[in-house]
Amino acid sequence: DDKVLIGSFLATGLNSPVYNTSWLYFHTISLYWRLMGNASQALNCLFQSYLLSPSNVKDLTYLSMALLLYNSQLNINEAIYLLYESP
């Protein structure tokens, strides 16, 4: 299955000091979790991506978190807050 192959490929990067400190790596993993239907894990990865991201791309992770929350239809107020507070 392609999803399992992608997941195992991404999981190997967690053991690498080059990748496990990269904001883009965690952003990519969040896309995998969204594909798998696990919004909670995707949000955790996006938060880690936000913490590791340089200031010139923090808006990308903020926007991704806001869209994830908005699309869940459960956390619309949190999504609006993130969009309002985005850098």
C-alpha positions in Angstrom: 0.0 0.0 0.0 1.3 3.4 -1.0 0.2 5.1 2.3 2.2 2.6 4.3 5.3 3.1 2.1 5.1 6.9 2.5 4.5 6.6 6.2 7.5 4.3 6.8 9.7 6.6 4.6 8.7 9.6 6.7 9.1 7.7 10.0 12.7 6.9 9.2 13.4 10.6 9.1 12.5 11.0 12.8 15.7 9.2 13.7 17.8 11.6 11.7 19.1 14.7 13.4 18.9 16.5 10.1 15.2 15.9 9.6 13.8 15.9 13.1 14.9 19.5 13.5 13.4 20.7 10.2 10.2 22.7 10.2 9.5 21.5 6.6 9.8 17.9 7.6 7.2 18.2 10.3 5.0 20.2 7.9 5.3 17.3 5.4 4.4 14.8 8.1 1.3 16.8 8.9 0.2 16.3 5.3 0.6 12.6 5.7 -1.5 12.6 8.9 -4.2 14.6 7.1 -4.2 12.1 4.3 -4.6 9.3 6.9 -7.5 11.2 8.5 -5.8 11.9 11.8 -6.3 15.6 12.4 -5.0 15.5 15.9 -1.6 14.1 14.9 -1.5 16.6 11.9 -2.1 19.5 14.3 0.7 18.2 16.6 3.1 18.1 13.7 2.1 21.6 12.5 2.7 22.9 16.0 6.2 21.4 16.0 6.7 22.8 12.6 5.7 26.2 13.9 8.2 26.0 16.8 11.0 25.1 14.4 10.2 27.4 11.6 12.1 30.6 10.9 10.1 33.9 11.3 9.7 34.4 7.6 7.6 31.3 7.1 5.7 31.1 10.4 2.6 32.4 8.6 2.6 29.1 6.5 2.3 26.9 9.6 -0.2 29.3 11.2 -2.4 29.2 8.0 -2.2 25.4 7.9 -3.2 25.1 11.5 -6.1 27.5 11.0 -7.3 25.6 7.9 -7.1 22.3 9.7 -9.1 23.6 12.6 -11.6 25.3 10.3 -12.2 22.2 8.2 -12.8 20.1 11.3 -15.9 22.3 11.9 -15.3 21.8 15.6 -12.8 24.5 16.3 -13.9 27.5 14.2 -13.3 30.0 17.0 -9.7 28.7 17.4 -9.2 28.9 13.6 -10.4 32.5 13.5 -8.1 33.4 16.4 -5.1 31.8 14.6 -5.8 33.8 11.5 -6.3 37.0 13.4 -3.0 36.5 15.4 -0.9 35.2 12.5 2.4 37.0 12.0 
